[in-house]
Amino acid sequence: MRPGRRPPAWVAIALCALLPYSVLAQPAATERPAVEAGWILERIARPAPVSTSFLEVRDSPMLKAPLRVSGEYQRPDDATLVREVQSPYRETTTIRGDQATIAREGRAPRRFKLTRAPELAALQASFGALLGGDRVALERHYTVRSQGVRERWILTMAPKDAALAARVREVALYGRGAELRCIETRPVDGEIQRTLLATAARAATPAHDGAALAALCHGEANAAAAPGGGRNG
């Protein structure tokens, strides 16, 4: 990776994706209190080892339909992150300590130091705090806000680092109870990148267009499949 090159958004997404996805039962209540960021962070923290499947949805004005990339995120130990793409191509990226390795089928592995991509290293460190449920450490790097109720919440994180904030406006996590269903990376310029997880990823079908996939991400009731390709909004 060349100095100054944009860190891949999937790193932040992968670290979030390795949070738990079991839904906590919530007691019935006539008035549901607003969810607190601390409550969310306590429940989505998860130690290694852990893995989860993913479906990344990438949109572009050049595409008639969103590009879908699926596979599995793995965190075998606290120092290692693995992103294994299974479709539409096969590629494995491993980040361990300060070393990253990209192995693609039919090609020689590529290796580089995270010191050559300081923004990538910062992302890895800050999301390590997220995985550990360390709100104090997380808020050193991000402005954290929550909205919704415990049964359906959104946690948004806006980077404080000027270099990262010039590229990424915020990262939004959508969930229900202790289930993290989807992650949106919202760039300053360009299209939103969505990654569906757990039940949301399993519910996605080839018939879902961009609008339907966005509804699945957001946990909306109208997330029905629609024919044809649509734009993510």
N, C-alpha and C positions, 0 to 999 in steps of 0.2 A: 504494500500500500504506500503510495507516495505521500510525503508530508503535505498536510493541508487538504488531503482528500476527505470527502465527507464520510463519517463513520456510518456503517450500514445500520439502518433503522431496526433491522431484525434483532440486533443484540438487546436493545431495550425491550422489545417485544418478547424475546425468548426468556429473558429473566423474569418478566411478569408472568409469562405463560406457565412457568414452573411453580406457580402458587397452587393451593389446593382447589379442587373443584367439586367437593362434596357439599351439598346444600344443607344448611342448618335449618331445622324446623323453627318457625317463628310463631309465638303465641298470637291468637286472634286478638285484635284490639280495634275499638271503634275509632280511636284517634292514634295514628302512628307517629311517634316522634321523629324529627329529622335525624338522619343518620350522621354520626360523627366520624371524622377521618380516623381517629384513634381506634374506634370500634372496628372499622374495616381492616385497618392494618394488623390488628391483633389476630383477626380470623384468616387473613390470606397469607400470613407468614408460614413458611414451610421449610424445614431443614432438608438437606440432601440425605440420601439419594431420592430423586423424583424424576418423573418423565410425564409428558403429555403430548397428545397429537395436536396438530394445528392445521389450519387452512388460511393461508395468506391470500388476500384479495388485492390485486394491484390494478389500478385504473389509469387510463391515459386517453387524451383526446384522439390519439392515433388508433385506439382499439375499438372495435365494434362491441366487444363484450369484455368484462374484466378478466385479466389473467389470473389463474388460480395456481398456487404453489402449495403442495401439501406434504406433510412429513411428521417428524417427531422432534420435540425438544427434550434434551436429557441433561440432568445435572447429577452425575454420579457421585460427586463430592463437592465440598464448598469451593474448591479452587478450579473446578472444571465446568465448562458449558459446551454442550454439543448440539448442533443443529443439523439434523439429518433430513435432507430433501429426498422424497421418494417419487414425486411426480410434479411436473412433466419431464423432469430429468433427475439424475441421481447425483447428489453432492453432499459431502459431509464437511462441516466446519467445526473445528475444535479449538476452544480458547481455554488455555490452562496457564494460570499465573500470568506472565507477561508475554506469552507466546501464542500465536494464532496459526492454525494450519488449515488449508482448504484443499480437500481432495475431491476431484470430480472424475467421474467414470471416463476412462480413456485418456486421462491427462496425468502428468506428473504432479504430485502435491506441491503446493506453494506455501511458504512459511514467511512470517514476518513478526517483528516485535511490536507490542502495543505501544512502546515508547515512540514509535514512528507515527502513531495516531493517538495523541494525548486525549482527544475528545472521546475516542472509543474507550480508553482506559477509565476516564471519568464516568462514563455511562455505566461501565461494568461495576465500578466501586459504589456508585450511588444506588444502583438497583440491587446490589448485595445488601444494602441497608433495608431496602424494601422487603426482600426475601426473609430477612431476619426480624422484621417487624420493628426495626429501630427508627422510630419517628424522628428523634432528635438528629440522628445522622442523615436521614433522608432530607430533612428540612434545611440542612446546610447547603444542599445542592438544588432543591426545588421549592417552589411555593406550592403547598398542597392544599387543595380545597375538596370538599365533599358536598354532594347534594342528593336529594331523594330520601327514601326510607330504607330500613334494613332489608325489606323484601325486594327492593329494586333501587340500586344506588349507582352513582357515578363518582369516581375519584379522579380528579385532574391534577396534573403535575406540570408546572411551568418552570423551565430551567432558569436558574439564576446566573449561570456562566454565560458571559456575553457572547462568546464564540458559538456556543451551542444554541443559545436563544436566537441568534441570527439565522439559524437554519430550521430549528424545531420550535414552533410556537408553544405546543403542549402535548402531553401524552394523556389520553383519557382511558380509564379502565371502567368497564361496565360489568356489573355483577348483580347477583341475587343471593342474599344471605352470605354464606362463605364460598359461593360459586363465582369464580371469575370466568365470564362468558366470552369476553371480547376485549381487544385492545385497539385503540385508534392512535396512530401517530399523525399529528397534524402539523405539517411543515409550514414555514412562513410562505413559501412559494410551492406550487405544485399540488398534486392530488393527495387526499387523505389515504393512508395505507391502513387497512383493517386486517386483523388477524382473529379469526373465530376459533374458539377453544371448546373442548369438552362437549357439552350437549349442543351448543350452537354449531360447532363444526360438524357434529354427526347429523344435525338436522338439515344441513345444506345439501342441495341436490343440483345436478347439472341444469335443471330447469329454472333455478333461481337466477334472476337478473340482478343488476347492481343494486336497485332499490330494495329488492327482497332480501339480499344479503345484508344491507345496511340495517333493515328492520330486525333481522335475526341478531345482529350485533347489538342493537340497542334494546333487545328484549321486547319488541313491540308485538302486539297481538296480530297485526296485519302482515306478518312475515310469511305470506303465502308465496308459492312459486309462481313466477310469471314467465310466459314465453318470450324469447328474444333476449338480446343483451341490453342492459341499461347502464347508465352512468352512476357511479357512487356520488352521493351528495353529502 
